């Protein structure tokens, strides 16, 4: 990737050297983040499989289904973050679409877990119901906003390719 130089200035070797150094440093950080995310996803997957088998064998799967759903969605979120790191590493640019997808998955994950937890609570006080409804309303608005943003980003990308 070439560095930008102002047309009316002479090349500056120290600036180029510093810019290359930052690029190398950025690449090292991205590789480290990718490794941490990948190992985390694999560890959660293995742990989830073990927990699933144990709960299935013990006959307690229905009690732990919400936890398993939460873990599956967390793994999906980590994989999307890994994809975001990969795209950023490859392009050396922050693209909005992968970040919007991560936000969308996180919000949907919270909605699913919130509704599952609320349905398993033995008692529903008025305060709990109000808090549940408020959080669910905010998450719904967030999901709609992120979805609209994704549509607009994809549409602008398509327009850029056409034009």
Secondary structure, DSSP 4 states (H G I P E B T S, - for coil): -PPP--TTS---HHHHHHHHHHHHHHHHHHHHHHHHHHHHHHHHHHHHHHHHHHHHHHT-HHHHHHHHHHHHHHHHHHHHHHHHHHHHHHHSS--HHHHHHHHHHHHHHHHHHHHHHHHH-S---HHHHHHHHHHHHHHHHHHHHHHHHHHHHHHHHHHHHH-
